[in-house]
Amino acid sequence: PVPAATPEPSPAPTETPTPAPIPAATPEPSPAPVDPVVDPTPVVNPPDSPIDEVANDCSSNFCETTLTDGYLMRHKFNEPDATITIEVEYDGDACVGIAFSENARMGDSEAVIGSPDSGLPQKYRLGQGFIEAMSAAEQTLTDASVESRDGKTVMKFTKPLVEPNQITISTGENKMLWANGGDSITIGYHGPTNRAPFTLDMSSGSAPVQETPAIEGADPIPVVNPPDSSIDEGANDCS
């Protein structure tokens, strides 16, 4: 007899693999908040400093003032040593002068006057009708020069804001005088129209100059120099 066929064993059921769980997405970290841009911290001056604690443009950059046509003044306060640097620029070759005043008049004012002929500005006390060079001990200007440059006269100097027995220079409003020699480099009479008083707020930069009418018919003003002065006694003023 033919043996009965042995049935094929049924294949074992195949288990369907369980898919691995997908990990949850890690959220992107939020960017750190950005601080708003702030202005630099203003410099705080020591209690005995003559410079105001209020920050002003003219302590970081030169501020410019037009004194008259063809005559500019630039100034900058130097906070670390309580000084001021002043530069005047005049169209032409001439003696030039800048003065600080208590009454907007020549008398009792104090000036810095220079000429390309000498190359060195000097400090003067001004009277009503004369000027007097300060003593050698009072000639405290630093980085001082006056020269002809490209058809212009440029005078520059640095001066302490506060000096004994001298007019204090304020970082705010100052009464001042300007003068020039017209077309003469000799320190002498400036003429009736080549000078004027003005008031300038030196903390705000380019402030308007307040002029008064020139006095016609003024006589030349002699210079009186102290015994230790190196300035020519025969010179007249340019203030």
C-alpha positions as CSV (number, residue, x, y, z in Angstrom):
1,P,0.0,0.0,0.0
2,V,1.2,3.6,-0.7
3,P,1.9,5.3,2.5
4,A,-0.1,8.3,3.3
5,A,1.6,11.6,2.6
6,T,2.8,13.3,5.7
7,P,1.2,16.7,5.8
8,E,3.5,19.8,5.6
9,P,3.6,21.5,8.9
10,S,1.9,24.9,8.8
11,P,4.4,27.7,9.1
12,A,4.5,29.5,12.4
13,P,2.7,32.7,12.3
14,T,5.0,35.7,11.8
15,E,4.8,38.4,14.4
16,T,4.3,41.9,13.1
17,P,7.1,44.0,14.7
18,T,5.8,46.8,16.8
19,P,7.3,50.1,15.5
20,A,9.6,51.9,17.9
21,P,8.0,55.0,19.3
22,I,9.2,58.2,17.7
23,P,10.8,60.5,20.3
24,A,9.1,63.8,20.8
25,A,10.9,66.7,19.1
26,T,13.0,68.7,21.5
27,P,11.8,72.3,21.4
28,E,14.3,74.9,20.2
29,P,15.5,77.0,23.1
30,S,14.1,80.5,23.1
31,P,16.8,83.1,22.3
32,A,18.0,85.1,25.3
33,P,16.5,88.5,25.5
34,V,18.7,91.3,24.0
35,D,19.3,94.3,26.2
36,P,18.3,97.6,24.5
37,V,21.2,99.8,23.4
38,V,21.9,102.5,25.9
39,D,24.0,105.6,25.8
40,P,27.4,105.5,27.4
41,T,27.5,106.4,31.1
42,P,28.3,110.1,31.4
43,V,31.5,111.0,33.2
44,V,30.9,112.2,36.8
45,N,33.3,114.9,37.7
46,P,34.8,115.2,41.2
47,P,33.1,117.6,43.6
48,D,35.8,120.3,43.1
49,S,35.7,120.1,39.3
50,P,34.7,123.3,37.5
51,I,33.2,121.3,34.8
52,D,29.4,120.7,35.1
53,E,28.3,117.1,35.6
54,V,25.8,117.4,32.8
55,A,27.4,115.9,29.7
56,N,27.8,118.3,26.8
57,D,28.8,117.9,23.2
58,C,31.8,120.2,23.6
59,S,33.6,117.8,25.9
60,S,33.9,115.1,23.3
61,N,34.2,117.0,20.1
62,F,35.3,120.5,19.0
63,C,32.3,122.9,18.8
64,E,32.5,125.6,16.2
65,T,31.2,129.2,16.3
66,T,31.3,131.8,13.5
67,L,32.4,135.0,15.1
68,T,32.1,137.0,11.9
69,D,32.6,136.5,8.1
70,G,35.9,134.7,7.7
71,Y,36.6,134.2,11.4
72,L,35.8,131.0,13.2
73,M,36.4,129.8,16.8
74,R,36.5,126.1,17.8
75,H,36.6,125.0,21.4
76,K,36.6,121.7,23.4
77,F,36.5,121.1,27.1
78,N,39.1,118.7,28.5
79,E,37.5,117.1,31.5
80,P,40.4,115.1,32.9
81,D,42.5,118.2,33.7
82,A,39.8,120.9,33.7
83,T,41.1,122.9,30.7
84,I,39.8,124.3,27.5
85,T,41.4,124.1,24.1
86,I,40.5,127.0,21.7
87,E,41.4,127.3,18.1
88,V,40.6,130.4,16.0
89,E,40.9,130.5,12.2
90,Y,41.0,133.8,10.3
91,D,40.8,134.2,6.5
92,G,44.1,136.1,5.8
93,D,47.3,136.8,7.6
94,A,46.7,138.9,10.6
95,C,47.1,139.1,14.4
96,V,44.1,137.5,16.2
97,G,42.7,137.7,19.7
98,I,40.1,136.1,21.9
99,A,39.1,137.5,25.3
100,F,37.0,136.5,28.3
101,S,35.2,139.4,30.1
102,E,33.0,140.0,33.1
103,N,31.2,143.0,31.5
104,A,31.4,142.5,27.7
105,R,33.7,145.5,27.6
106,M,37.5,145.7,26.9
107,G,38.3,147.1,30.4
108,D,39.0,144.4,33.0
109,S,38.9,141.6,30.4
110,E,41.6,139.0,29.7
111,A,42.8,138.0,26.3
112,V,45.0,135.6,24.4
113,I,46.5,137.4,21.4
114,G,48.9,136.1,18.8
115,S,50.4,136.9,15.4
116,P,52.1,134.6,12.8
117,D,55.0,137.0,13.1
118,S,55.7,135.8,16.7
119,G,54.5,132.2,16.5
120,L,53.5,132.1,20.1
121,P,50.2,133.4,21.7
122,Q,50.4,135.4,25.0
123,K,48.0,136.3,27.7
124,Y,47.1,139.9,28.4
125,R,45.0,141.9,30.8
126,L,42.9,144.5,29.0
127,G,42.2,148.0,30.3
128,Q,40.0,150.7,28.9
129,G,42.6,152.3,26.7
130,F,45.6,150.0,27.2
131,I,46.6,146.3,27.5
132,E,49.2,144.7,29.7
133,A,51.0,141.4,29.1
134,M,50.7,139.1,32.1
135,S,53.8,138.1,34.0
136,A,55.9,135.1,32.9
137,A,54.4,133.1,35.8
138,E,50.9,133.7,34.5
139,Q,51.8,132.6,30.9
140,T,50.2,129.2,31.5
141,L,49.1,128.4,28.0
142,T,50.1,124.9,26.7
143,D,50.0,123.5,23.1
144,A,50.1,127.1,22.0
145,S,50.9,128.2,18.5
146,V,49.9,130.7,15.8
147,E,50.8,130.3,12.2
148,S,49.9,131.1,8.6
149,R,48.4,128.1,6.9
150,D,47.0,127.9,3.4
151,G,46.1,131.6,3.4
152,K,44.6,131.5,6.9
153,T,45.9,132.5,10.3
154,V,45.4,129.7,12.8
155,M,45.9,130.2,16.6
156,K,45.5,127.4,19.0
157,F,46.0,127.1,22.8
158,T,45.0,125.2,25.9
159,K,44.2,127.1,29.1
160,P,43.0,126.1,32.6
161,L,39.4,127.0,33.3
162,V,40.2,128.3,36.7
163,E,43.4,130.2,37.6
164,P,44.3,132.5,40.5
165,N,43.3,136.1,40.1
166,Q,41.9,135.5,36.6
167,I,38.5,135.3,35.1
168,T,37.0,131.8,35.4
169,I,35.9,130.2,32.2
170,S,32.4,128.6,32.5
171,T,31.2,125.5,30.7
172,G,28.0,127.4,30.2
173,E,27.5,131.1,29.2
174,N,30.6,133.3,28.9
175,K,31.0,137.0,28.0
176,M,33.7,137.2,25.4
177,L,35.4,139.5,22.9
178,W,37.0,138.8,19.5
179,A,39.4,140.9,17.4
180,N,41.7,140.6,14.4
181,G,44.3,142.9,12.7
182,G,42.5,143.0,9.4
183,D,45.3,142.6,7.0
184,S,48.2,143.3,9.4
185,I,50.2,140.7,11.2
186,T,51.7,143.3,13.6
187,I,50.1,143.3,17.0
188,G,48.6,146.7,16.9
189,Y,45.3,148.7,16.7
190,H,42.6,146.5,15.2
191,G,40.5,149.3,13.7
192,P,37.0,150.3,14.7
193,T,35.2,147.4,13.0
194,N,37.6,144.4,13.5
195,R,36.4,143.6,17.0
196,A,33.1,143.0,18.9
197,P,31.9,141.6,22.2
198,F,29.7,138.5,22.2
199,T,28.0,136.0,24.5
200,L,28.4,132.3,23.9
201,D,27.0,129.3,25.7
202,M,30.0,127.1,25.3
203,S,28.2,123.9,26.4
204,S,25.9,123.7,23.4
205,G,28.3,124.1,20.6
206,S,27.5,126.4,17.7
207,A,25.6,129.2,19.5
208,P,24.7,132.5,17.9
209,V,27.1,135.3,18.6
210,Q,25.5,138.5,20.0
211,E,27.4,141.5,18.6
212,T,27.2,145.2,19.5
213,P,27.9,148.0,17.1
214,A,31.6,149.0,16.7
215,I,32.7,152.3,18.2
216,E,34.0,154.7,15.5
217,G,37.1,156.8,15.8
218,A,38.9,154.9,18.5
219,D,42.5,155.8,19.1
220,P,45.3,153.2,19.0
221,I,45.9,151.4,22.3
222,P,49.4,151.1,23.8
223,V,50.7,147.9,25.2
224,V,52.2,147.9,28.7
225,N,54.4,144.9,29.3
226,P,55.9,143.7,32.7
227,P,59.7,143.8,33.1
228,D,60.0,140.0,32.5
229,S,57.9,140.1,29.3
230,S,59.5,139.0,26.1
231,I,56.9,140.9,24.1
232,D,58.0,144.0,22.2
233,E,57.1,147.2,24.3
234,G,56.4,149.1,21.1
235,A,53.5,146.8,20.1
236,N,49.9,147.9,20.3
237,D,47.0,145.6,21.1
238,C,44.9,143.4,18.9
239,S,42.0,142.9,21.2
